[in-house]
């Protein structure tokens, strides 16, 4: 039977092979095909912009933003609205037609750059431009690896741009790489090199975002975050975007409404700039995949600033607000840019709601990003030299629904007491609330923040390398990383571009890695999967 769709970009893809009828994430086959078409036309406009730059002409920041938004829109659990994605396709085609008129020559452009398209033929076109349109399995695998890395990089750039960071050099690379994915003359060796180059720009993108966040809000500091609730009505903020949170806090000040974080927004509490808001209450709930029960229990409105959104229950759909590239049919959307958004519809809704239902009490500790860890450097170095700390275990990445992910909770629990966990991303929800203690005042879980903050882990590793005078692969650091979506892919490529080896990736290896491409990663970088906790502890801590 012919596939209704084909998508294998996330870790939970059906059968670790590919979703062919409906996405495990919840997207329909029609939405999946529109996402395929949006990626296709984004490659097309990128080929035009790359050619324009080659002719010495300027590409506007508006076009750069469009390309990044298109990529971000297709990230797992970001946008489920087929109509919104169709509009993105139309706008991209329209802008491309304008840019084509500026070219001195159209020689060498591929079909994606020349296709005009009509709304009536979108569906037919979408069926022929998806993942499986590349017949060679290994070329397909490398193209998708790069595409997913670019999606993650575009997400980081989007967050940096919200704080007025200059990403033009990275924007130009993203578009040139997308254009190269149309070139059938590129073999596996050339595409492998492009994947590593994508990783190099991934490091640059993470550094840019880190500078933007800390420049705007200060360096994260060790912070205890409340897990309980207050007696006022509340607004819950999920996703990743700090600028949206800042605007909401400004507009809710003095209204009698408390603001809570959820999922990857937890690390906002670590930034000094947000601590001045007395109504910034605490963190509510856990990782993204538990939002159906947690959003319902919250009682008040929820603001989804980026992925990860799960198709909501009818019981709270009308109080789930989306913004930026996030879209969900039936949910109200907040327009506006990062200079100003009017959040009054959410605020007015909150005033009519009951306070949140309490899920838990207590606190959790975070804020151990690079500058805070550097402030503890003397303690850390002494603990390593004395043998009090024998290993650092990087357990960054994503959480997810699969029961097999309980592996990461058990792994953290069974780590010897002389090991320290370095983490960023929502994978930490498997173990950050466990009583794992400290080593001489150094918390055994050093939480750097969001997946967006993985750069901190890179900075910490490079600092340790400098202090101890050894290569990064000779440090007492092991990598046991959980992945789920495309931002994890760019982090992986970034680590590979820095020469980091022997990374364990789970709970399953990506379905988009063909056997030959997986072998390349194993042979050149020592990439491996996971097995069971006891065996992996012996292997990783040897």
Helices and strands as residue ranges (DSSP letters): G 14-16, H 29-54, H 61-73, H 82-100, H 111-114, G 119-121, H 122-126, G 131-133, H 137-162, H 168-180, H 188-217, E 223-226, E 234-238, H 242-252, E 258-261, G 263-270, G 272-276, E 280-283, G 288-290, H 291-298, E 302-304, G 317-319, E 320-323, E 333-334, H 344-351, E 363-366, H 370-375, H 377-386, E 391-394, G 403-405, H 406-414, E 419-423, G 426-430, E 438-439, E 442-443, E 445-447, G 451-453, H 455-468, G 472-474, E 477-482, H 486-497, E 503-506, H 515-525, H 533-540
